[in-house]
Amino acid sequence: MKNTIIAFMILFSSCVFGQMYNPVKWSTSVEKISETEFILKAEATIQSGWHLYGQYIEEGGPSPTLFTFDNSKKPFELIDKTTEEKGHEVMDKIFNMKIKYFEDKALFSQKVKFNSNDVFDITAEVEFMVCDDKNCLPPASEELVFKLPNAKKTPLAETPVAKDAPEKPKKDSRGLVSIFIIAFLSGFAALLTPCVFPMIPMTVSFFTKQSKTKAAGIRNALIYGLSIIIIYVLLGSIVTAFFGADSLNALSTNVWFNIIFFILLVVFACSFLGAFEIMLPNSLANKVDSQADKGGLIGIFFMALALAIVSFSCTGPIVGTLLVEAASKGGIAPIIGMLGFSTAIALPFSLFAAFPGWLNALPKSGGWLNTVKVVLGFLELALAFKFLSNADLVLQLHWLEREVFLAIWIAVFGVLAFYLFGKIKLPHDSPLNHISVGRLSFGLIVLAFTIYLIPGLWGAPLKIISGFPPPMHYSESPDGVGGSKVHTETSNNSLPEGAEYGPQHIITFHDYEKGMQYAKKIGKPVLLDFTGYACVNCRKMEELVWSNPKVLGVLNKDLVLISLYVDDKKELPQTEQYVSETTGKKIKTIGNKWSDLQIKTYKANAQPFYVIVDHNSASLTETSAYNPDIEEYYNWLQSGIKNFKNNSLKKRQQ
């Protein structure tokens, strides 16, 4: 079984992480034709054995190479299409179609003309895909900068901005802070596992014997802790660098991403519960351990690496879960997650190594360490179903509706409570003669949480776990069992054509045009809600902020809500499919259409994303993103409504 799990992990790593390098290196150059005309050249140097695809490929083939030039402020225009040099046209073995590709080098050229003599450096994004004879890497993107002769230092700084142009939403650092805190606490949980905790006195013993003075011991301990942090942060950096800071966020709505990680977390949970152990090859541990014996800074670093490898059977599932959760958040979240986790691991090792006398205060190793490991296994099992729920929501299969999800969580946490009370024993548990006060207290907390979940089966909102279960309307009984839920007065009105009841029973449109027509008919501004079925923060906003009576009253009475799901997989009719002007990709689904609208109009692609607009689609205030501050969100809604009324009054006076 152990070999099977190791093989599964290796197979998974090769599938998800693939090559940890980019086989294509891009360079740029500029050829000047006149004071206002230039030819921008992008050259790709392709590693031997790999090939890069051309710009024009039939549907069903690999992703083509596409260039998107940033002329959003219109300082220049593109002359004709981007050209490419002659490549190879062959029958591709992987895609079974005739495809043009490049080997070794590829050159692409684009002619541009500036509207005035004010010349600026030009940026462009290139999206591309590379394959060898057996497999392909996921599509990647890279920003290119074309340095123009005599260019001004601040691009587009003098270009006037339209008065109604929406401001970019403020970046919310609270998401990264929460990831750091969760990762930090996870690091402490990892310390209390059978693979890590017993290694603290061993490490302390090493430093006290090897260090000639107390100052040297403290210095070596600090270097050891820093090495632990570097190792784990490097892992997070590799994940971020490979996937790309922006593309990680898109994974959260990818069906296969969620299914793969559901399976992975179930495997991790089974490992923690005692079914098997996930271990790295002993040969790797022996090689690293031999390097640690050399001493000096290198020896200390390899000691830290040896800790990471030897403790992998306990820390691996926790690290994997953190990376999965952080990857779904996007950006530098994996790096922040690993920083928090490694800091929690490094602190005790460094402190106890620097002050060995503190060891006397540590509890002795024992069966309680395995209890911690089992509790983590139950938590990972519960989290696994969140990823399966995401896949179900995106596909709208209604297999894992709110009641089924909550029933699974009630079962998982109910069994955990019985385990903590000593009613259930697992393979690696020690004999339990009595229950400690700490274990009993934690068991009562888990039991109370389990009981708290039960009313959710009958429509209770369960705000403590907001965002984790499917939304209220994705349920067998969206109005509560027997239709018992009390709704606002607007729910008694007949639904307008094309509308339905959405979150908090608010009348909601999912079609942009129909929603705008209705808003114009009744004379109200529009709240555009760019959302997603698998978007956790979207559910938190709907369940924690929109449910507030003050906010809910505004959403029901003063605005028309248009919710646009960017991960809606329903295909558009053939006549409505098109190629995006912004990304160059074919827009085939309803979700693609709304995502393209968000990117093209507001230069943003994260959800939730809120815009208040008038009947001409002009923004009435700055845009808003995830903001759990109810008062601030309410004031933002009111500012948009106030501007709408003021604009309407001015038009009537004219």
Protein Blocks (a to p, Z undefined) as FASTA:
>chain_A
ZZmmmmmmmmmmmmmnmpabdfbdcddddddfblmbccddddddddehiacddfbdcehi
acdddddddfknopaccehjdddddddddddfklopacdddehiacdddddddfbfbdcd
dddddddddddfkbccdddddddddddehiafbghklpccdfklccdddddfklmmmmmm
mmmmmmmmmmmpcklmmmmmmmmmmmmmmpmbfklmmmmmmmmmmmmmmmmmmmmmmmmm
mnopklmmmmmmpmklmmmmmmmmmmmmmmmnopaccdddfklmmmmmmmmmngpjklmm
mmmmmmmmmmmmmmmmmmmmmmmmmmmngpjllmmmmmmmmmmmmmmmmmmmmmmmlmmm
pccddfklmmmmmmmmmmmmmmmmmmmmmmmmmnonommgfklmmmmmmmmmmmmmmmmn
opaccfklccdfbdcfklmmmmmmmmmmmmmmmmmmnopaolmlgojaccfklcfblnog
hhlaccdfklmpccdehiacdehhiacdfbfklmmmmmmmnopacddddddfklmklmmm
mmmmmmpmklmmmmmmmpccddddfkbcbdcdfklgccdfklopacfbfklmmmmmmmmm
nopabdcddddddfkopafbdcddddfblklmmmmmmmmmmmmmmmmmmmmmZZ
